[in-house]
Amino acid sequence: MSGSYRAGPRSRASFEAEQRLIAPGIQRLATLAGIAMVRGRGAVLEDADGRTYIDFMAGVAVASLGHSHPAWVEAVTAQARELAVGSFTTRARLELLELLSSLLPETLGRVQFYSGGAEAVEAALRLARAYTGKFEVVGFWGGFHGKTGGVLPLIGDPFKRGWGPLAGGIHLVPYADCYRCPLGASHPSCGLGCLDLARRQIRAATAGSIAAVLVEPMQGTAGNVIPPPEWLAGVRDVAREFGALLIADEMITGFGRTGRMFGYEHSGVVPDVMTIGKGFGGGFPISGVIAGDEIVGADPWSRPSSSSSSYGGNPLAAAAALATVRTIVEERLHVRAAELGRTMLERLRAMQKRVAWIGDVRGEGLLVGMDLVTDRNTKEPLPRAITEEIYRRCLAGGLLVMAYGPRVRINP
C-alpha cells in the first residue's frame, strides 16, 4: 500500500496470509488498511501490533454499545452456555419482543426476526406484495438495502454494475440529497420539487402496480445524507397516492444513532412497515421486519414457515439484541448520541471554515456526513486518490473513519 500509513508487521503478515485464502470483494476500507484487529473496548480498537484506533465507524453503525460492553458480553456468554439455536419460544426472545413493543406504536406491534439486513428487506418486500396484491417497488437514488438478488436493483452504482439483467418491477426516484440536488435547487425555496419529479417518474415508468415505497429515513451508504424533516411526510403521501405501503429501512438509523430511538421519529411519520438490523444486535447478526396485525396477517406471508428463517430470532441473537436495546434505553444512549452529535457538528463546521475542500457538513445525532470537494462552487468531488490518502493519514493518527471516498461517513 502507498501513502503515509503502513500497517505493522504482525498485521501485515496476517492480512497477507488471509488475502491468499479469502475470496475478493471484502470491504474496501479493510483492503486499504491491511490491519489485523485483535480486540475492542468501548470506542477503541487495538490491532495485532498493539496500535490503537478511535473507532468512528463502529462496524458500519453496528457496534451501538461500543465494543465488548459488559452487559452485552455477559448476556451472550450466559445464553451460549444454555441454548444457541432453534425456533422455539425462549425467554430472551419474548422479553425482546416485549421491549420492542414498548418502544413502538401499536401499528408497529408485530415482529419477525432474520439475520442480515438484506434478508429482512427482501422479507418486507414479500410482505408488501402479499398485502397489496401488487408487485412493483419504488426506491431512491443513492439507496442501499443490501446486495442479494431481490434488493440489488434497489441500490445505486457501483454495486450493481455488471450484474444484469436485474429483477424487474423496481423503479428508482430522486432522494432529497439537498447538497447535490438533482434539480439544482435549494431548500426550502425548492418546495421539495424532488417529490413532484418522483410522482412524474412513477406515472411514466411503472405499470401502476406499486406494492411498496422503500426509503431510508436518512441515507447511510450514500454519505449519511440527511433530508429535510418534512420530506418523509411527502414520501408517505406519494405512497398513499399510489396505494403502496411505506417501508422505512431503519438498519442505519435505528436504535438511537440519530438522537431518537428511530430515524422516522424526526419527521413524525410512522411507516407501515419497518426493517431493523445493524445496531439492533450490538455486534451480533440479527435483523427484523415490523408491521401491524392487519399487514402481517396477509396471505401467503402469514402461512406457517412462509416468513421464517433458520437463524431468525435464535436464542443467542435474541439475548444479544435484548442486552443491546435494554442498555440503550437504560443508559439513554439515544440522548447521548444527540448531545455528542451536536458537539461533533459544531467542531466539523468550525473546521469547514478553515479547510476549503470541506464542501458540506451534515448530521443527526451520531450519523454525520461530509462532502469533500475540489471547489465549493462547482462541488466537484475530491479525487479518490486524495481521499484514500486522507483515510490512511487518519489511520496513522489513530482514527478509523470512513473517509476513503469524497463522501465521508462518521458513525462512532
N, C-alpha and C positions, 0 to 999 in steps of 0.2 A: 504493500500500500504506500502511496505517496502522501505528502502532506506533513504537517508539524507533529502529528501524533503517530506513535508506533506502539502497538501492544507489547507487553512484557514477554520475556522468553517462555514462561510457563503457559501463558495464554496463547501465544503463537503456536507452540508445539501442539496443544490440544486442538486449537482451531484448524490447523493444517491437517492433523490426523483425521478430524471429523470430516473435513471437506473431501477427503479421498473416499469417504463411505456414504455420506448423506447425499441425497438427490438435490439437484439445483432447485432454486426457487424459494429459499428461505428469505426472511425479511432483509431488505436492502441495508438497513442500519446495522444489522448483525454482520453482514459480509464486509461492510466498510470498516467496521471497528476491529474485527478479528479478536474479540475479547472472550475469554472463558470466565464466566461468573461462578462464584462458589457459595456466596451467601448474601442475604439481605436482612437488614434490621431497620424497621421504620422506613425512612426515606433515603437510606444509604445502602448502596450495593458495594460488594467487595469482589475483586477479581482474583484469579489464581496467583497473581504476583503480589497480592496484598494492597494493590491500589484501590482507593475508594472513590465513589462517584455519588453525588447527589442525584437522585432519580427524579427527573422531570418528565418521565414517560409512563411509569407505573404499568409496564407491560401493555402499553396502549390502553390506558384507562381501566386496567383490570384490578390492580392492587389498591382497592378502595380504602383499605385499612392500613396501607403501607405493607412492608414485608414482615412476615413472621409475627404478626400481632399475637400476644399471649393468649387471648380468648379464642382466636381462630385456631391456633396450634393445638390448644387443649381440646377444643371441640372435635377437630378432625382426628386427633390421636385417639381420643376416647371412643369415637364411633368406629374407627378402624379395628379396634380390639374386639368389637361386638359383632358388627354386620356391615358389609361394604356394598353388596349388590342386591337387587331384587325389586319387584314391582309392588310388593305387598305394603300395606299401611305400616308406617313407623311413627314413633313419637316425634322424631325430628321433622318429618315431612308434615305432619299435622300441625305442629307448632309453627312451622314456616308458613303454611297456608293461612293460619290464624293471624300471624303477624302481618302478612301482606294484605289481608282483608282489612286490618285496622288502619292501613296507610292509604287505601284506595276507596273511591266512591263505589256505591252498590252496583253501578253499571259496569264496573270492572271487578266483579266479585268471584270469577271462576278462572282457575289457573291450570294449564297443562305444562309439564316440565320437559325440557330437552337438554342436550349437552352443549351444542355450539350455536352461535348466533344465526348462521345461515340456515341451519336446520329449523330453528324457531320461526324465522321469517317465511321459509317455504311452507311451514305448517299454518302460519297465519294467512297466507295467500290461499291455501286449500280451504281454510275455514271461510274466508270471504266468498270464494266461489261457491261453496256449499250453501251458504246462507242466502246469497243474492240470486243464485242460478245463472250468473253471468260469468264471463271468462277473461276479460281484459283487465290489465293493471296499469295504472299511471304512476310513474316515479318521477324523479327530479334530476336535472343535470347536476353532476358532482356528487350524487348519492352513492352510498356504499352500504350493501346489505349482505356481503359475503361473496364467495366465489364458486359456489356449487351451481349446477346446471340450471336450476329453477330460478335463481336470482341473478345469475351472471348478466342477463340482458338489462338489468336494472342499474348497473353500476357504470361509471364513466371510464373513459380511456385513462391509462393504457391497459387496464386489467383485462378488457375483453377483446383486445386486438388479437387476431389470428385464431380465434376460436369458432368462427362462424361455420355454418349458419346457426344462429341462436334461436331460442324458443320464441314463437310469435305471440302476438297479443300484448306486447309490452310497449308502452309509449312514455317517452321522457319529455318533461316540460321544464321551463326555467325555474330555478330556485332563487330566493331573494338574497343573492350574494351582492350586497349593495356596493362594496368596494369595486367589484368587477361586474357592474350591472350589465346584463345582456342588451338592454335598451339604451345604454349610455346616459341614463337618467340619474337623478339624485333624490334620495329620500329626505324629507317626506313629500316634496313637491311632485314626485312621480305619481302619487296616487296609487301606488302598488300596481303599476301597469304590467308587471310581470304576471299578475293573476289574469288579466284580460288576455294576454298572449297565450297563457296556458289554456284558457277556455277555447280560444280560436284553434289552437293546435288539436285539442281533444275533439272538437267538432269536425275538423278537417281530416284527421288521420285515423280515427278509430271507427270501429263497426257499431259504436253506440251500445256496447255491452260491457260497461265498466263495473267490475266487481269491487275494486279497491283503489284508493289513492294512498300510496305508501310514502311516508315522509319522515325524515329525521327532524325533530323539533329544532335542533342545531346540528349542522353537518360536521362530522369529525374528520374523515379521511380527506375531504376537500380542503381542509385547512382550519378546522374549528371556526366555521362560518356561523355568525350569529345574525339571524334575520330580525327585522323589526318585530316587536312583540305582537302587533296586531295582524301580522301576516298569516299566522296559523289559523286565525278565525276565518280569513279569506279562503284558505285551503279547505277548511271544513265546509264552507259554503259551496265551493266548487264540487266537492264530493257529493253534497246533498243534491245539487243541481242535476247530477248525472246518475243519481240513485246508487251511489257507491258507498262502501264503508270507508271510514278514515282509520288507517292503521298508523300508529306512531311507533317508529322504531327507536326505542329508548336504550339501545345497547350502550351507547357512549354517554348519554345524558342522564341515565337513571341512577338512583341511589346516592343523591347528594352532591354529585360532582359540580353541578351548575349553581349551587347555592340553594336549591329547592330539592325536595326529595325526588321529583321527576321533572324532566325538562318541559313537559306540557304545561306545568303549573305557572310558568312565566306568562303564558298567554291566557290562561283561564279556560282553555279549550280542552275538554275531556274527549279523548278519542273513542271510537267504537271498539277498537282492538289495540292492544299494546304488546310489543315484544320487549323482553328484558334479557340481559346477559352481562358479560364482561364483569364490571364491578359488583354485580349481584353475588357472585361466589367468592369474591375477595382473593381470587387466585386459583379457585377450583372450577373446572368446567361445568357450568350449569346455565341454562337459559330457560325462557318460558314464553308462553302465549297467554294473554289475559284478555278476557271479554266478559260480557254479561250472560245471564241464564239463557235468554232467548237465542242469542247468537250461537253459543256453544252447543245448543241443542239441535243445530242444523244437521240434516242427513245429507251425505253419508259420514260427515266428520265425526258425529257422535256415536257411531256404531262401535261395539266392543273391538278394541285393538286398532281401530281406524286412525286414531291420532296418537298412538303410543310410540315409545322409543325405548330401545333396550336399556339405555343408561338414564333415561329421563327420571329425575327425582329420586335417584337411588339414595340409600341411606347416607353414604359418605358425602355426596353432593348436597343433600338436604341439610346435613349437620354443618357443613362449611357455609352455606348460604344463610342459615339461621344465625350462626355466630356473627356473620358479616353484617346482616341487616340489623340485628339486635344491637350490635356495637355502634353502628351509625346512628341509630335512634337514641340510645342511652348516652352516648358521648356527644350528641348533637353535631356530628361531623358535617352535616349539610350547612349548618350555621357557620361553622369554622371555615368551610370552603368559600362561603360568601365573603367573610372577613378577609381571608388571605387573598382571594381573587381581587378585591378592591385594592389592596396594597400592591399586588403584582401589576395591575393595570396602571396605577399611579407611577410606579417606577419605570415600567416599559415606555409609557408616554413621555416621561422625562427623558429617557434615553432617545426616544424618537426625535426630540428636538435637537439632539446633538449629532445624530447619525443620519446622514442624508438618504441612505439606502433602506431605511425602515419606512415603508410606504403606508402601512396601516397597522394599528394595534386594536384588538377587539377581544371581548371575552364575557363570559358569565360564570361567576364562581371560579373554579379551577379548570375551566375549559377555555383556554386562552390561545389566540392565534395571532400571527403577524404575517404580513406580506413584505418580502424583500425585493426591492426594485432597483434598476439602474438609474431611473429617473422618476421622480414623483409625479411629474406632469403626464408623461406617457404611460406610466405604470408598467413599463416593460419588466418582466420578471428577471431577477438576478440569475445569471447562468448557473447551471447545476455544478459545474466545476468549482465555482466560487462557494456555493452553498455547502458542498461536500467538505471543502476546506474549513468552513465555519464549524461544521459538525465535528471535524477532527480537533479543531482548536478548543471547542467546548470540552471534548473528552480529555484533552491534555490538561485542561484546567479543573478537571474533576466534576464535570457536569454532563449528564446524559439527557439529551433533549432531542426531539425530532426536528432537527434543523438542517436536514440533508437535502432539502428542496427549497424553492422560493416561497413556499407557504409553510411557515414554522408552526408546529403544534406543541403546546405546552400543557401536559396533563400530569401534574405532580401526584 
